[in-house]
Amino acid sequence: MTRNDENQEPARETFEKKTGVAHLFAAGQYSMQGFRRLVQESAFRHELLALGAGLVLFAIIGASLVEFLGFVVLMAILFSIEALNTAIEELVDRISPEISTVGRNAKDLGSFAVFCLLVANGLYVTYVVIFRAFID
């Protein structure tokens, strides 16, 4: 019995799991590929600009090292959530290109997660600026 091409499974690439130091370098490479993909998103580019503007603002108002650290950590969490949101959007678009309630909900939930971190960052920056301007 012969099988035609349309019934056969596509050829799979051989994947060799790396271990030790090679795994560390591979993980770094994968992370850089993710970063390059994320930079293509305008929302992420705006968030990078916000990071730069926030650092300049904190320097101007004389924020403490702990305040700088808090801002950078919150921005790193925002970047992580933005990356996860982008991953969700890409998967939904790939798996379910047609408009569906489940796909819309998944995208909306990812967007809400990003929104929550944007609000947290905004509140933190507002707190630090007010604290430095009026209390300190």
DSSP file (Angstrom, degrees, kcal/mol; ACC not computed):
  #  RESIDUE AA STRUCTURE BP1 BP2  ACC     N-H-->O    O-->H-N    N-H-->O    O-->H-N    TCO  KAPPA ALPHA  PHI   PSI    X-CA   Y-CA   Z-CA
    1    1 A M              0   0    0      0, 0.0     2,-0.3     0, 0.0     0, 0.0   0.000 360.0 360.0 360.0 125.4    0.0    0.0    0.0
    2    2 A T        -     0   0    0      0, 0.0     2,-0.4     0, 0.0     0, 0.0  -0.771 360.0-145.1-104.2 149.0    1.5    3.3   -1.0
    3    3 A R        -     0   0    0     -2,-0.3     2,-0.1     2,-0.0     5,-0.0  -0.921  13.8-133.0-112.5 136.4    0.7    6.6    0.5
    4    4 A N    >>  -     0   0    0     -2,-0.4     3,-1.3     1,-0.1     4,-0.7  -0.387  31.6-100.7 -82.6 169.3    0.5    9.8   -1.5
    5    5 A D  G >4 S+     0   0    0      1,-0.3     3,-0.7     2,-0.2    -1,-0.1   0.811 116.9  59.9 -61.4 -33.6    2.2   13.0   -0.3
    6    6 A E  G 34 S+     0   0    0      1,-0.2    -1,-0.3     3,-0.0    -3,-0.0   0.719 106.1  47.7 -73.2 -17.5   -0.9   14.6    1.0
    7    7 A N  G <4 S+     0   0    0     -3,-1.3    -1,-0.2     2,-0.1     2,-0.2   0.552  94.4  93.0 -95.3  -9.4   -1.6   11.8    3.5
    8    8 A Q  S << S-     0   0    0     -3,-0.7     3,-0.1    -4,-0.7    -4,-0.0  -0.554  82.4-110.0 -86.3 149.1    2.0   11.7    4.9
    9    9 A E        -     0   0    0     -2,-0.2     3,-0.1     1,-0.1    -1,-0.1  -0.466  43.4 -98.9 -69.8 147.4    3.1   13.6    7.9
   10   10 A P        -     0   0    0      0, 0.0    -1,-0.1     0, 0.0     2,-0.1  -0.355  46.6 -93.4 -65.9 150.0    5.5   16.4    7.2
   11   11 A A        -     0   0    0     -3,-0.1     2,-0.4     1,-0.1    -3,-0.0  -0.392  42.0-139.9 -62.9 137.2    9.1   15.7    7.7
   12   12 A R        -     0   0    0     -3,-0.1     2,-0.2    -2,-0.1    -1,-0.1  -0.821  12.6-119.7-103.3 140.1   10.2   16.7   11.2
   13   13 A E        -     0   0    0     -2,-0.4     2,-0.5     1,-0.1    -1,-0.0  -0.510  32.6-109.7 -72.7 144.1   13.5   18.3   11.9
   14   14 A T        -     0   0    0     -2,-0.2     2,-0.6     2,-0.0    -1,-0.1  -0.636  35.5-158.7 -74.5 125.6   15.8   16.4   14.2
   15   15 A F        -     0   0    0     -2,-0.5     2,-0.6     2,-0.0    -1,-0.0  -0.934   6.0-163.8-112.6 123.5   16.0   18.3   17.5
   16   16 A E        -     0   0    0     -2,-0.6     2,-0.3     0, 0.0    -2,-0.0  -0.923  18.2-134.4-109.2 116.0   18.9   17.7   19.7
   17   17 A K        -     0   0    0     -2,-0.6     2,-0.2     1,-0.1     6,-0.1  -0.511  21.1-138.4 -71.6 128.5   18.4   19.0   23.3
   18   18 A K        -     0   0    0     -2,-0.3     2,-0.3     4,-0.1    -1,-0.1  -0.589  20.2-168.7 -88.0 149.8   21.4   20.9   24.5
   19   19 A T    >>  +     0   0    0     -2,-0.2     3,-0.9     4,-0.0     4,-0.6  -0.866  45.8   3.7-131.4 166.0   22.8   20.4   28.0
   20   20 A G  H 3> S-     0   0    0     -2,-0.3     4,-1.4     1,-0.2     3,-0.4  -0.284 126.5 -10.6  64.3-139.8   25.3   22.2   30.2
   21   21 A V  H 3> S+     0   0    0      1,-0.2     4,-2.2     2,-0.2    -1,-0.2   0.845 134.5  60.2 -64.6 -35.4   27.0   25.3   29.0
   22   22 A A  H <> S+     0   0    0     -3,-0.9     4,-2.4     1,-0.2    -1,-0.2   0.879 102.9  52.8 -60.4 -37.4   25.6   24.8   25.5
   23   23 A H  H  X S+     0   0    0     -4,-0.6     4,-2.7    -3,-0.4    -1,-0.2   0.897 106.6  52.9 -64.1 -40.1   22.1   25.0   26.9
   24   24 A L  H  X S+     0   0    0     -4,-1.4     4,-1.9     2,-0.2    -2,-0.2   0.929 111.8  44.4 -60.8 -46.8   23.0   28.3   28.6
   25   25 A F  H  X S+     0   0    0     -4,-2.2     4,-2.1     2,-0.2    -1,-0.2   0.890 113.2  51.2 -66.5 -39.4   24.2   29.8   25.3
   26   26 A A  H  X S+     0   0    0     -4,-2.4     4,-2.6     2,-0.2    -2,-0.2   0.913 108.8  51.3 -63.3 -42.6   21.1   28.3   23.4
   27   27 A A  H  X S+     0   0    0     -4,-2.7     4,-2.3     1,-0.2    -1,-0.2   0.898 109.5  50.3 -62.2 -40.7   18.8   29.9   25.9
   28   28 A G  H  X S+     0   0    0     -4,-1.9     4,-2.1     2,-0.2    -1,-0.2   0.896 110.3  50.2 -62.5 -40.5   20.5   33.2   25.5
   29   29 A Q  H  X S+     0   0    0     -4,-2.1     4,-2.2     2,-0.2    -2,-0.2   0.916 110.3  49.4 -64.8 -43.6   20.1   32.9   21.8
   30   30 A Y  H  X S+     0   0    0     -4,-2.6     4,-2.2     1,-0.2    -2,-0.2   0.896 110.0  51.9 -62.5 -39.7   16.4   32.1   22.1
   31   31 A S  H  X S+     0   0    0     -4,-2.3     4,-2.4     1,-0.2    -1,-0.2   0.902 109.0  49.4 -64.3 -41.0   15.9   35.1   24.4
   32   32 A M  H  X S+     0   0    0     -4,-2.1     4,-2.7     2,-0.2    -1,-0.2   0.879 109.0  52.6 -66.6 -36.8   17.6   37.4   21.9
   33   33 A Q  H  X S+     0   0    0     -4,-2.2     4,-1.9     2,-0.2    -1,-0.2   0.908 110.1  49.1 -63.0 -40.6   15.4   36.1   19.1
   34   34 A G  H  X S+     0   0    0     -4,-2.2     4,-2.6     2,-0.2    -2,-0.2   0.901 110.5  50.4 -63.7 -41.6   12.4   36.8   21.3
   35   35 A F  H  X S+     0   0    0     -4,-2.4     4,-2.3     2,-0.2    -2,-0.2   0.929 109.1  51.0 -62.2 -45.5   13.6   40.3   22.0
   36   36 A R  H  < S+     0   0    0     -4,-2.7     4,-0.5     1,-0.2    -1,-0.2   0.878 112.5  47.3 -60.7 -36.7   14.1   40.9   18.2
   37   37 A R  H >< S+     0   0    0     -4,-1.9     3,-1.1     1,-0.2     4,-0.3   0.915 110.8  51.1 -68.4 -42.2   10.6   39.7   17.6
   38   38 A L  H >< S+     0   0    0     -4,-2.6     3,-2.0     1,-0.3     6,-0.3   0.835  99.2  64.3 -66.6 -32.9    9.2   41.9   20.4
   39   39 A V  T 3< S+     0   0    0     -4,-2.3    -1,-0.3     1,-0.3    -2,-0.2   0.738  91.1  67.3 -62.9 -21.3   10.9   45.0   19.1
   40   40 A Q  T <  S+     0   0    0     -3,-1.1     2,-0.5    -4,-0.5    -1,-0.3   0.676  83.6  89.3 -71.5 -16.0    8.7   44.7   16.0
   41   41 A E  S <> S-     0   0    0     -3,-2.0     4,-1.9    -4,-0.3     3,-0.2  -0.717  71.3-148.8 -86.1 126.1    5.7   45.5   18.2
   42   42 A S  H  > S+     0   0    0     -2,-0.5     4,-2.3     1,-0.2     5,-0.2   0.863  97.2  58.7 -63.3 -35.1    4.9   49.2   18.4
   43   43 A A  H  > S+     0   0    0      1,-0.2     4,-2.1     2,-0.2    -1,-0.2   0.915 106.8  47.6 -60.0 -42.2    3.6   48.8   22.0
   44   44 A F  H  > S+     0   0    0     -6,-0.3     4,-2.3     2,-0.2    -1,-0.2   0.894 109.5  52.6 -66.9 -39.3    6.9   47.4   23.1
   45   45 A R  H  X S+     0   0    0     -4,-1.9     4,-2.0     1,-0.2    -1,-0.2   0.892 109.4  50.2 -63.6 -37.8    8.8   50.2   21.4
   46   46 A H  H  X S+     0   0    0     -4,-2.3     4,-2.3     1,-0.2    -1,-0.2   0.896 109.6  51.1 -64.8 -39.0    6.6   52.7   23.3
   47   47 A E  H  X S+     0   0    0     -4,-2.1     4,-2.1     2,-0.2    -2,-0.2   0.867 107.3  52.7 -67.1 -35.6    7.3   50.9   26.5
   48   48 A L  H  X S+     0   0    0     -4,-2.3     4,-2.2     2,-0.2    -1,-0.2   0.909 109.6  49.4 -63.8 -41.4   11.1   51.1   25.8
   49   49 A L  H  X S+     0   0    0     -4,-2.0     4,-2.9     1,-0.2    -2,-0.2   0.898 108.8  52.8 -62.4 -39.8   10.7   54.8   25.3
   50   50 A A  H  X S+     0   0    0     -4,-2.3     4,-2.8     2,-0.2    -2,-0.2   0.883 106.9  52.9 -63.1 -38.3    8.8   55.0   28.6
   51   51 A L  H  X S+     0   0    0     -4,-2.1     4,-2.4     2,-0.2    -2,-0.2   0.953 111.9  44.9 -60.2 -49.3   11.7   53.2   30.3
   52   52 A G  H  X S+     0   0    0     -4,-2.2     4,-2.1     1,-0.2    -2,-0.2   0.925 115.2  46.9 -60.8 -45.7   14.1   55.8   29.0
   53   53 A A  H  X S+     0   0    0     -4,-2.9     4,-2.8     1,-0.2    -1,-0.2   0.900 112.1  51.3 -63.7 -40.9   11.9   58.7   29.8
   54   54 A G  H  X S+     0   0    0     -4,-2.8     4,-2.9    -5,-0.2    -1,-0.2   0.900 108.9  50.1 -63.8 -41.0   11.3   57.3   33.3
   55   55 A L  H  X S+     0   0    0     -4,-2.4     4,-2.0     2,-0.2    -1,-0.2   0.908 112.6  47.0 -64.6 -40.8   15.0   56.9   34.0
   56   56 A V  H  X S+     0   0    0     -4,-2.1     4,-2.4     2,-0.2    -2,-0.2   0.939 112.9  49.3 -64.7 -46.0   15.7   60.5   32.9
   57   57 A L  H  X S+     0   0    0     -4,-2.8     4,-2.3     1,-0.2    -2,-0.2   0.919 110.7  49.9 -58.2 -45.3   12.8   61.7   35.0
   58   58 A F  H  X>S+     0   0    0     -4,-2.9     5,-2.8     1,-0.2     4,-0.6   0.878 110.7  50.1 -63.4 -36.8   14.0   59.8   38.1
   59   59 A A  H ><5S+     0   0    0     -4,-2.0     3,-0.5     3,-0.2    -1,-0.2   0.908 110.4  50.4 -66.4 -40.7   17.5   61.2   37.5
   60   60 A I  H 3<5S+     0   0    0     -4,-2.4    -2,-0.2     1,-0.2    -1,-0.2   0.900 113.4  44.0 -64.6 -41.5   16.1   64.8   37.3
   61   61 A I  H 3<5S-     0   0    0     -4,-2.3    -1,-0.2    -5,-0.2    -2,-0.2   0.523 114.3-115.7 -84.8  -3.5   14.1   64.5   40.5
   62   62 A G  T <<5 -     0   0    0     -4,-0.6    -3,-0.2    -3,-0.5    -4,-0.1   0.886  42.7-171.6  75.2  39.2   17.0   62.8   42.4
   63   63 A A      < -     0   0    0     -5,-2.8    -1,-0.1    -6,-0.1    66,-0.0  -0.269  23.9-109.5 -62.7 150.6   15.3   59.4   43.0
   64   64 A S     >  -     0   0    0      1,-0.1     4,-2.4     4,-0.0     5,-0.2  -0.270  26.9-105.8 -76.3 167.2   17.1   57.0   45.2
   65   65 A L  H  > S+     0   0    0      1,-0.2     4,-2.6     2,-0.2     5,-0.1   0.877 122.8  53.3 -60.5 -38.6   18.8   53.8   44.0
   66   66 A V  H  > S+     0   0    0      2,-0.2     4,-2.6     1,-0.2    -1,-0.2   0.888 108.4  49.7 -64.7 -39.5   15.9   51.8   45.5
   67   67 A E  H  > S+     0   0    0      2,-0.2     4,-2.1     1,-0.2    -2,-0.2   0.910 111.3  48.9 -66.6 -41.8   13.4   53.9   43.6
   68   68 A F  H  X S+     0   0    0     -4,-2.4     4,-2.7     2,-0.2    -2,-0.2   0.938 111.9  49.8 -58.5 -46.8   15.3   53.4   40.4
   69   69 A L  H  X S+     0   0    0     -4,-2.6     4,-2.6     1,-0.2     5,-0.2   0.909 108.5  52.0 -61.1 -43.7   15.5   49.7   41.1
   70   70 A G  H  X S+     0   0    0     -4,-2.6     4,-2.4     1,-0.2    -1,-0.2   0.910 111.5  47.6 -58.4 -43.2   11.7   49.5   41.8
   71   71 A F  H  X S+     0   0    0     -4,-2.1     4,-2.4     2,-0.2    -2,-0.2   0.926 112.3  48.1 -64.5 -46.1   11.0   51.3   38.4
   72   72 A V  H  X S+     0   0    0     -4,-2.7     4,-2.4     2,-0.2    -2,-0.2   0.900 112.2  49.5 -63.8 -40.4   13.4   49.0   36.5
   73   73 A V  H  X S+     0   0    0     -4,-2.6     4,-2.3     2,-0.2    -1,-0.2   0.928 111.4  48.8 -64.9 -44.8   11.9   45.9   38.0
   74   74 A L  H  X S+     0   0    0     -4,-2.4     4,-2.2    -5,-0.2    -2,-0.2   0.896 112.3  49.0 -61.7 -39.1    8.3   47.0   37.3
   75   75 A M  H  X S+     0   0    0     -4,-2.4     4,-2.7     2,-0.2    -1,-0.2   0.888 108.9  52.7 -67.9 -38.1    9.3   47.8   33.7
   76   76 A A  H  X S+     0   0    0     -4,-2.4     4,-2.1     2,-0.2    -2,-0.2   0.901 109.9  48.5 -63.6 -39.5   11.0   44.4   33.3
   77   77 A I  H  X S+     0   0    0     -4,-2.3     4,-2.5     2,-0.2    -2,-0.2   0.908 110.6  51.7 -65.2 -40.9    7.8   42.7   34.5
   78   78 A L  H  X S+     0   0    0     -4,-2.2     4,-2.6     1,-0.2    -2,-0.2   0.923 109.2  49.7 -60.2 -44.5    5.8   44.9   32.0
   79   79 A F  H  X S+     0   0    0     -4,-2.7     4,-2.3     1,-0.2    -1,-0.2   0.901 110.6  50.8 -61.3 -40.2    8.2   43.7   29.2
   80   80 A S  H  X S+     0   0    0     -4,-2.1     4,-2.3     2,-0.2    -2,-0.2   0.925 111.7  46.1 -63.4 -44.9    7.7   40.1   30.2
   81   81 A I  H  X S+     0   0    0     -4,-2.5     4,-2.6     1,-0.2    -2,-0.2   0.885 110.9  53.2 -66.6 -38.0    3.9   40.5   30.2
   82   82 A E  H  X S+     0   0    0     -4,-2.6     4,-2.4     2,-0.2    -1,-0.2   0.901 109.0  50.0 -62.4 -40.1    4.1   42.2   26.8
   83   83 A A  H  X S+     0   0    0     -4,-2.3     4,-2.3     2,-0.2    -2,-0.2   0.925 112.0  47.0 -64.0 -44.4    6.1   39.3   25.5
   84   84 A L  H  X S+     0   0    0     -4,-2.3     4,-2.5     2,-0.2    -2,-0.2   0.894 111.2  52.0 -64.0 -39.6    3.5   36.8   26.8
   85   85 A N  H  X S+     0   0    0     -4,-2.6     4,-2.5     2,-0.2    -2,-0.2   0.913 110.2  48.4 -62.3 -43.0    0.7   38.9   25.3
   86   86 A T  H  X S+     0   0    0     -4,-2.4     4,-2.5     2,-0.2    -2,-0.2   0.897 110.5  51.6 -64.3 -40.3    2.4   38.9   21.9
   87   87 A A  H  X S+     0   0    0     -4,-2.3     4,-2.5     2,-0.2    -2,-0.2   0.916 109.9  49.4 -62.1 -43.2    2.9   35.2   22.2
   88   88 A I  H  X S+     0   0    0     -4,-2.5     4,-2.8     1,-0.2     5,-0.2   0.936 111.1  49.7 -60.6 -46.5   -0.8   34.6   22.9
   89   89 A E  H  X S+     0   0    0     -4,-2.5     4,-2.5     1,-0.2    -2,-0.2   0.913 111.6  48.2 -60.5 -43.2   -1.8   36.8   20.0
   90   90 A E  H  X S+     0   0    0     -4,-2.5     4,-1.9     2,-0.2    -1,-0.2   0.915 113.0  47.7 -65.0 -42.4    0.5   35.0   17.6
   91   91 A L  H  X S+     0   0    0     -4,-2.5     4,-3.1     2,-0.2     5,-0.4   0.924 112.7  48.2 -64.6 -43.7   -0.7   31.6   18.8
   92   92 A V  H  X S+     0   0    0     -4,-2.8     4,-2.8     1,-0.2    -2,-0.2   0.928 112.2  49.3 -62.6 -44.1   -4.4   32.6   18.5
   93   93 A D  H  < S+     0   0    0     -4,-2.5    -1,-0.2    -5,-0.2    -2,-0.2   0.846 116.2  43.6 -63.8 -33.1   -3.8   34.0   15.0
   94   94 A R  H  < S+     0   0    0     -4,-1.9    -2,-0.2    -5,-0.2    -1,-0.2   0.916 122.2  35.5 -77.0 -45.2   -2.1   30.8   14.0
   95   95 A I  H  < S+     0   0    0     -4,-3.1    -2,-0.2     1,-0.2    -3,-0.2   0.873 133.9  21.8 -78.9 -38.3   -4.5   28.3   15.5
   96   96 A S     <  +     0   0    0     -4,-2.8    -1,-0.2    -5,-0.4     4,-0.2  -0.642  62.0 166.3-134.5  75.4   -7.7   30.2   15.0
   97   97 A P        +     0   0    0      0, 0.0    -1,-0.1     0, 0.0     2,-0.1   0.782  62.1  80.4 -64.8 -24.6   -7.4   32.8   12.1
   98   98 A E  S    S-     0   0    0     -3,-0.1     2,-0.4     1,-0.1     5,-0.1  -0.453 101.0 -93.2 -77.1 157.0  -11.1   33.2   12.0
   99   99 A I        +     0   0    0     -2,-0.1     2,-0.3     4,-0.1    -1,-0.1  -0.555  56.9 167.2 -72.6 126.5  -12.8   35.4   14.6
  100  100 A S     >  -     0   0    0     -2,-0.4     4,-2.5    -4,-0.2     5,-0.2  -0.964  46.0-122.8-139.3 156.1  -13.9   33.4   17.6
  101  101 A T  H  > S+     0   0    0     -2,-0.3     4,-2.7     2,-0.2     5,-0.2   0.914 113.7  49.7 -63.6 -43.6  -15.0   34.1   21.1
  102  102 A V  H  > S+     0   0    0      2,-0.2     4,-2.4     1,-0.2    -1,-0.2   0.930 112.7  46.7 -63.2 -45.7  -12.3   32.0   22.7
  103  103 A G  H  > S+     0   0    0      2,-0.2     4,-2.2     1,-0.2    -2,-0.2   0.916 113.3  48.6 -62.3 -43.8   -9.6   33.7   20.6
  104  104 A R  H  X S+     0   0    0     -4,-2.5     4,-2.8     1,-0.2    -2,-0.2   0.919 111.6  50.3 -62.5 -43.5  -10.9   37.2   21.3
  105  105 A N  H  X S+     0   0    0     -4,-2.7     4,-2.6     2,-0.2     5,-0.2   0.913 109.2  51.0 -61.8 -43.0  -11.1   36.4   25.1
  106  106 A A  H  X S+     0   0    0     -4,-2.4     4,-2.0     1,-0.2    -1,-0.2   0.926 113.7  44.5 -60.5 -45.1   -7.5   35.1   25.1
  107  107 A K  H  X S+     0   0    0     -4,-2.2     4,-2.4     1,-0.2    -2,-0.2   0.908 113.1  51.0 -66.2 -41.5   -6.3   38.3   23.4
  108  108 A D  H  X S+     0   0    0     -4,-2.8     4,-2.3     1,-0.2    -2,-0.2   0.886 109.3  50.8 -64.0 -38.9   -8.4   40.5   25.6
  109  109 A L  H  X S+     0   0    0     -4,-2.6     4,-2.0     2,-0.2    -1,-0.2   0.900 110.4  49.2 -66.9 -40.1   -7.0   38.8   28.8
  110  110 A G  H  X S+     0   0    0     -4,-2.0     4,-1.9    -5,-0.2    -2,-0.2   0.915 111.4  49.9 -62.4 -42.2   -3.4   39.3   27.6
  111  111 A S  H  X S+     0   0    0     -4,-2.4     4,-2.5     1,-0.2    -2,-0.2   0.888 108.3  53.0 -63.3 -39.7   -4.2   42.9   26.9
  112  112 A F  H  X S+     0   0    0     -4,-2.3     4,-2.6     2,-0.2    -1,-0.2   0.887 105.7  54.0 -63.7 -38.8   -5.7   43.3   30.3
  113  113 A A  H  X S+     0   0    0     -4,-2.0     4,-1.7     2,-0.2    -1,-0.2   0.918 110.1  46.8 -61.5 -43.1   -2.5   41.9   31.9
  114  114 A V  H  X S+     0   0    0     -4,-1.9     4,-2.3     1,-0.2    -2,-0.2   0.925 110.7  53.1 -63.0 -44.3   -0.5   44.5   30.1
  115  115 A F  H  X S+     0   0    0     -4,-2.5     4,-2.5     1,-0.2    -2,-0.2   0.907 105.5  54.1 -57.4 -44.3   -2.9   47.3   31.1
  116  116 A C  H  X S+     0   0    0     -4,-2.6     4,-2.3     1,-0.2    -1,-0.2   0.902 110.4  46.0 -58.6 -42.2   -2.6   46.3   34.8
  117  117 A L  H  X S+     0   0    0     -4,-1.7     4,-2.6     2,-0.2    -1,-0.2   0.858 109.6  54.3 -71.2 -34.3    1.2   46.6   34.6
  118  118 A L  H  X S+     0   0    0     -4,-2.3     4,-2.6     2,-0.2    -2,-0.2   0.923 110.7  46.7 -62.7 -42.7    0.9   49.9   32.8
  119  119 A V  H  X S+     0   0    0     -4,-2.5     4,-2.9     2,-0.2     5,-0.2   0.926 111.7  50.8 -63.9 -44.8   -1.3   51.2   35.6
  120  120 A A  H  X S+     0   0    0     -4,-2.3     4,-2.3     1,-0.2    -2,-0.2   0.914 112.2  47.1 -60.0 -43.3    1.1   49.8   38.3
  121  121 A N  H  X S+     0   0    0     -4,-2.6     4,-2.7     2,-0.2     5,-0.2   0.926 112.5  49.7 -63.8 -44.4    4.0   51.6   36.6
  122  122 A G  H  X S+     0   0    0     -4,-2.6     4,-2.5     1,-0.2    -2,-0.2   0.915 111.7  48.1 -61.6 -43.4    2.1   54.8   36.3
  123  123 A L  H  X S+     0   0    0     -4,-2.9     4,-2.6     2,-0.2    -1,-0.2   0.901 112.1  49.8 -63.7 -41.0    1.1   54.7   39.9
  124  124 A Y  H  X S+     0   0    0     -4,-2.3     4,-2.6    -5,-0.2    -2,-0.2   0.936 112.2  46.4 -64.6 -46.3    4.7   54.0   41.0
  125  125 A V  H  X S+     0   0    0     -4,-2.7     4,-2.7     1,-0.2     5,-0.2   0.922 113.0  50.3 -62.6 -43.3    6.1   56.8   39.0
  126  126 A T  H  X S+     0   0    0     -4,-2.5     4,-2.7    -5,-0.2     5,-0.3   0.920 110.9  49.7 -60.2 -44.0    3.4   59.2   40.2
  127  127 A Y  H  X S+     0   0    0     -4,-2.6     4,-3.0     2,-0.2     5,-0.2   0.942 112.6  46.1 -59.8 -49.1    4.2   58.2   43.8
  128  128 A V  H  X S+     0   0    0     -4,-2.6     4,-2.6     2,-0.2     5,-0.2   0.918 114.2  47.9 -63.9 -43.1    7.9   58.7   43.4
  129  129 A V  H  X S+     0   0    0     -4,-2.7     4,-2.5     2,-0.2     5,-0.2   0.939 115.4  44.3 -64.0 -46.8    7.5   62.1   41.7
  130  130 A I  H  X>S+     0   0    0     -4,-2.7     4,-2.8    -5,-0.2     5,-0.8   0.924 113.8  51.0 -63.6 -43.9    5.1   63.4   44.3
  131  131 A F  I  X>S+     0   0    0     -4,-3.0     5,-2.5    -5,-0.3     4,-1.3   0.924 115.1  42.3 -59.2 -45.0    7.2   62.0   47.2
  132  132 A R  I  <5S+     0   0    0     -4,-2.6    -1,-0.2    -5,-0.2    -2,-0.2   0.851 119.0  44.7 -71.1 -34.4   10.3   63.7   45.8
  133  133 A A  I  <5S+     0   0    0     -4,-2.5    -2,-0.2    -5,-0.2    -1,-0.2   0.873 130.6  14.2 -79.9 -37.1    8.6   67.0   44.9
  134  134 A F  I  <5S+     0   0    0     -4,-2.8    -3,-0.2    -5,-0.2    -2,-0.2   0.714 130.6  34.0-115.3 -26.0    6.5   67.5   48.0
  135  135 A I  I  <<       0   0    0     -4,-1.3    -3,-0.2    -5,-0.8    -4,-0.1   0.827 360.0 360.0-103.1 -39.1    7.6   65.3   50.9
  136  136 A D      <       0   0    0     -5,-2.5    -4,-0.1    -6,-0.2    -1,-0.1   0.467 360.0 360.0 -78.2 360.0   11.3   64.9   50.5
